[in-house]
Amino acid sequence: MADCRRVLRESGGEISFRVGRVVFGSEKPVIIAGPCSVESREMIVEAALAIKRILVERLGFENVVLRGGVWKPRTSPYSFQGHGVKALEWLREAGDKAGLPVATEVMDPRYVGVAAEYADILWVGARNMQNTPLLHELARAGKPVLLKRHFGATIGEWLCSAEYLLAGGLEEVALVERGTRGLNEYARFSLDITVVPIVKRLSRLPVLVDVSHPAGRRDIVPDLAAAALAAGADGLMVEVHPDPDKALSDSKQQLTIGMFEEMTGRLRRLGFI
């Protein structure tokens, strides 16, 4: 493995960090839930209040973060690209109404500052895992960062990308597995569940699993969520939308509010949350 000394377990104790009431790297997993894209003020507020009602009010589970994309990296230049700063304002308002910290993706170093003004947590998408100018800027911003693994990256490359953040002085970092390219023609990506125990043995960082992107279809998301937590993941990222069939991005993989309630109820019965 290349020189990524700070992230490795032998360099120090396990890293955990707090964002409001939410703790990453604790005995309780973190659930980061919300729509793929912040499409409108009304939609993100509806989603936030539903997530709060299901997890916080009904289950008494408070390790919850509201997620939503405002700048959307898309395969086609003609696809919906997000509403930008306006959507950041809507996301912040929704989080405040629900009493939840908020997380959003940043793709461009130029937008790190404004994103940090509104969001409590910033994440690096798979496409930008090795965008070193972005990693440098995020380390300087000082906000907690979730680093997704590129779908073609090795574990060593992933950990060395995290090393850029720690070397820049930021220790509030968690890793997010989101699937790799493989031969599975029935799902969007192949979820490499083996990285959860492997990376937890190698590194000091919390390891979460994005269960929506590898699925690419909402019917198997609850099974992937249970598998991830059974493997020891420190949390989940899951896409939830009030009306996913009308979503402007990733419509097939987003859970309905009802499905999200069923999934979290199942995770509670299994003793995971």
Secondary structure as GFF3:
##gff-version 3
##sequence-region A 1 273
A	DSSP	three_ten_helix	5	7	.	.	.	ID=ss1
A	DSSP	three_ten_helix	9	11	.	.	.	ID=ss2
A	DSSP	beta_strand	17	19	.	.	.	ID=ss3
A	DSSP	beta_strand	22	24	.	.	.	ID=ss4
A	DSSP	beta_strand	30	34	.	.	.	ID=ss5
A	DSSP	alpha_helix	41	51	.	.	.	ID=ss6
A	DSSP	pi_helix	52	58	.	.	.	ID=ss7
A	DSSP	beta_strand	64	67	.	.	.	ID=ss8
A	DSSP	alpha_helix	85	98	.	.	.	ID=ss9
A	DSSP	beta_strand	102	105	.	.	.	ID=ss10
A	DSSP	three_ten_helix	109	111	.	.	.	ID=ss11
A	DSSP	alpha_helix	112	118	.	.	.	ID=ss12
A	DSSP	beta_strand	121	124	.	.	.	ID=ss13
A	DSSP	three_ten_helix	126	128	.	.	.	ID=ss14
A	DSSP	alpha_helix	132	141	.	.	.	ID=ss15
A	DSSP	beta_strand	145	148	.	.	.	ID=ss16
A	DSSP	alpha_helix	155	167	.	.	.	ID=ss17
A	DSSP	beta_strand	173	177	.	.	.	ID=ss18
A	DSSP	alpha_helix	195	202	.	.	.	ID=ss19
A	DSSP	beta_strand	207	210	.	.	.	ID=ss20
A	DSSP	alpha_helix	212	215	.	.	.	ID=ss21
A	DSSP	three_ten_helix	218	220	.	.	.	ID=ss22
A	DSSP	alpha_helix	221	230	.	.	.	ID=ss23
A	DSSP	beta_strand	235	239	.	.	.	ID=ss24
A	DSSP	three_ten_helix	244	246	.	.	.	ID=ss25
A	DSSP	three_ten_helix	251	253	.	.	.	ID=ss26
A	DSSP	alpha_helix	257	269	.	.	.	ID=ss27
###
